[in-house]
Amino acid sequence: MNTSDPSWGLLRAERRVLEIQTKLHRWATDDPHRRFDDLFNLVTDPGFLLMAWERVAGNKGARSAGVDGITAAFVQERIGTEQFLEELREQLRNQTFRPVPVRERMIPKPGTRKRRRLGIPTIADRVVQASLKLVLEPIFEADFLPCSYGFRPNRRAHDAMAETRFLASKTYEWVLEGDIKACFDEISHPALMDRVRGRIGDKRVLALVKAFLKAGILTEVGTSKETVTGTPQGGILSPLLANVALSVLDEHFVQAPGGARSTTKQRWTRRQKGLPNYRLIRYADDCAPRTLMEVVM
């Protein structure tokens, strides 16, 4: 293989990122109480930034610009990817990097006359968010429960549907569907950051996550709006942060009497008392059956 070929550098970066992600996941799995104190150097690592760029540039949203009007194509053609990433890395390392407000775009909500807000970050902000995700996701994946299906590696809506059908073929007969109204917009920043701090001890990473939450919104009519709650749909980091927040719900349902961790005897006893047993199936904050309740005999 020609090591001067740019694809060689990408291949090496991919291998390095995967190797480190595997270690992070293993360490987090082996010690559920471990807090990771030295992650910022990974976020700014050239290999992680390169992989983050590849994910941003390869996404169909790469043609959409943030408030600065810059697209991925502009970076490639006018600035150069290598120079762009080096400048971004330098800003991160000397702590001059500041996320800017996301550009608001209201789009139709499927099946209704309502519209939902997308927040489109700049390309630079997307790359940093993608690098953060590469570092943080393997750690939090060690904590997420099997009942969560949305925005997770190697999981999709069809898996949630298959689990629903499987449970329905057993003794679970009632399906209750629900969603959390404006979930992405209403997530409490203090509560979310408390959950993040449970695993992340690196103050520079925590400050970066908080900075993205507080970046603000430039509305469609050109006014600025502060973000005191929520994590904008459209941000690369937002789905992971939403799952971190909603994992509280998963833990409640799993641990509660009649939940997934109840023994066969405990479930039988509840049926004798006329109490339901249930299983939670969550796909992000909506769109999927939520709770399957076992028929009360």
RABEL-V329966 format. One line per field, one symbol per residue. ss: DSSP state (2 for helix, 1 for strand, 0 for the rest). phi: phi as a letter, one per 30 degrees, with the letter a starting at -180 (. if undefined). A space follows every 10 residues. Layout:
ss=???
phi=???
//
This chain:
ss=0000022222 2222222222 2222222222 0000010002 2220022222 2222222002 2220000000 0222222220 2222222222 2220000000 0111111100 0000111111 0022222222 2222222222 2000000100 0000002222 2222222200 0111111000 0022220122 2222222001 0022222222 2220001100 0001100010 0000000222 2222222222 2222200000 0002222222 2200000111 0100000011 1111000
phi=.ddddedddd dddddddddd eddedddddd bdcdcccbcd ddecdedddd ddeedddddd dddccdddic cdddeddccj dddedddddd dddcicdbdc edddbcbdce ibcdbbcccc ddeddddddd dededdeddd ddcdcddccd hbdibbdddd dddddddddc ccbccccabc dheddceddd ddddddddcc cddddddddd dddcdjbcdd cjccbdccbi bddjdddedd ddddddddde ddddddejdd cddedddddd ddcicdcabc bcbhcaibec bccdddd
//
